[in-house]
Structures are given as C-alpha cells and as structure tokens.
C-alpha cells in the first residue's frame, strides 16, 4: 500500500531536482499537491529559460494556479527540495499557499535569513523532510561547478 505522506511527495520533488541537475540547473525540484493529488511538478529552469525568476517554486505556483483556475492556492501544499528564497516565499504569500514542506535549509539565500514575516500568516511551513538527500544534490552541483572553474 502506498502511503501519501510528506516523504512520498518529497521523493517526487527530488526526482525533479535530479532532472534539473542533469540539465545543468541548480537542482531544486517542486511538487504541488491538492487533496493528495499532484497538480503540478517543476524544477529550476533559470538557465534553460534565461530567466532568473524561473525557480521551481515559481513555476509550480503558476502551473497549479492554471490547473485549478484560481490565483489562490489555500488548499495546496508545495513540496520543494530547498528552503524557498525571498522571491519564492513572496509568491507563496500572494498565492496564499496552505502549506510549504521543504527539504534542505538554505543558510545563504533562504527566506528565513530575512525573516518569517515574509510568509503568509496562515501558511504552515515544515522543513527538513529528506534534507540530506536534497543537500547531497546541491553539493554535487556546486562541486561540479567548482571543478569546471578549476577551484
């Protein structure tokens, strides 16, 4: 029997992050869920689209809003492999996301560095789900970047 819990959906997000890594993107993946149903999947595409706003979360929010026909995602949960940045938590605020579950913390660019006030007051946030798997992908990416630059 398949259990549809946070780890189940985070594993889907990790598969998106792995695809991003294979495409030369920072390996961040996201899955949007409503009522235990996946309504959007995405991964970072900033290099592909030449768009600094094409983060996995932003693409998932847009896709989910189109899928359900509403700009508000109050009943949705966003699973993302890395703590959202300030831009992405701002977008989640305006979408009024019900819940965000992330894997690894981002001590350099995560929204918590700027403050919890950036998230919508009704949005629940949980972190650390499959964090080591998410961190491993990020480390692999930046190690390959350093090797290419000769560091």
Secondary structure, DSSP 8 states (H G I E B T S, - for coil): ----SHHHHHHHHHHHHHHHHHTTS---EEEEEETTEEEEEEE--HHHHT-TT--HHHHHHHHHHHHHT-S--TTEEEEEEE--BHHHHHHHHHHT-SEEEEEE--TTTBGGGT-GGGS-TT-EEE--TTHHHHHHHHHHHHHHHHHHHT-
